[in-house]
């Protein structure tokens, strides 16, 4: 079956059965099949320059795997999906975001999970995208690896370009900037290089800390920065540290980088890790119990990238075992190798009890006494909840450690689990306790 209309007709029949009516009518029904060529299939979404970019982004991020799977079922072979959109003149065009700016359309504000660890950076990024060069210029986002800096900086570009399709946006990295500069000098195309970087409306540079050891690149970027700033253009930079803490970075660059707003991103707290995982799971065709999501969120605490990696590993194991239902046993098996490499102490219920007593400044052994006063019972319930989530111990085992029966433990865990979803302060307390418990 090589006729594109026949192929797409059969694909849409499958998709209609697998998607909600609203989702199918909104995203799939308007698509027009274009051609099958070699190992790729081209589809076209309507909507013109602005709406078309959004439609393409949604197809390529949320529905790509589902469409490609249906295409394989129909044709019997894997075809790469290519999506274009129609301009107002009816001409099919590639996405300008991909063509001109080097932005990845999957990075948007809509799929960025906001938490206490990144709310300032997200709010500032959105403000810059809506009204560039108005409040925060430059915007300097800093934080460790895998925390979402690249997501935010590209979300700025995608949002701005979608709402201002005639503007010029450039996303680059300090290493790419340096590489292109060296090539420009070698090939005597310095002016082309400067035109590329100094005539944009929005410049986004990732990992600016790598300029620090490159004097020539620092000199060039100093003049690029000045040219854009004086022209009233927005500059957004990311780094793994503050300008003042970047060795070998020229003082005049440090000064300029600190002229606007410095916004940090910290490792995600427990609540944010849960939200990130749930968001990722929504795009997958697997069933996860809340208990398993909590298990991953409690054990993978470093950054967003590691969380996503853990989830992908679990899904890969599910694929190997040909199941759509993720069990705790499968999740633990999938993450066993990862967790074994993490620096962790030997965590037991006794360790958890000690840390909770220490946190609440209770005398040692308080949580296993028969006292029922709230200043003892409440921390005891928290310790039971953490024991259940981190260790996945049975209610009976936890009950033995606290000298309580299993039904008491079950009620305590249920109570705290409900409170965690409603009480931000309790979420932060448990997150801090879990961090302390896992420290060597």
Buried (B, 14 or more C-beta within 10 A) or exposed (E): EEEBEEBBEBBBEBBBEEBEEEBBEEBBEEBBBBEBEEEEBBBBBEBBBBEBBBBBBBBBBBBBEBBBBBBEEBBEEEBEBBBBBBBEEEEBBEBBBBEBBBBBBBBBBEBBBBBBBBEBBBEBBBBBBEEBBEEBBBBBBBBBEBBBBBBBBBBBBBBBBBEBBEBBBBBBBBBBBBEBBBEBEEEEBEEEBBEBBBEBBBBBBBBBBBBBEBEEBBBBBBEBBEBBBEEEBBBBBBBBBBBEEBEEBBEEBBEBBBBBBBBBBBBBBBBBBBBBBBEBBEEBEBEBEEEBBBBBBBBBBBBBBBBBBBBEBBBEBBEEEEEEEBBEEBBBBBBEEBEEEEEEEEBBBEBBBBBBBEBBEBEEEBBBEEEEEEEBEBBBBBBBBBBBBBBBBEBEBBBBBBEBEBEBBBBBBEBBBEBBEEEEEBBBBBBBBBBBBBEE
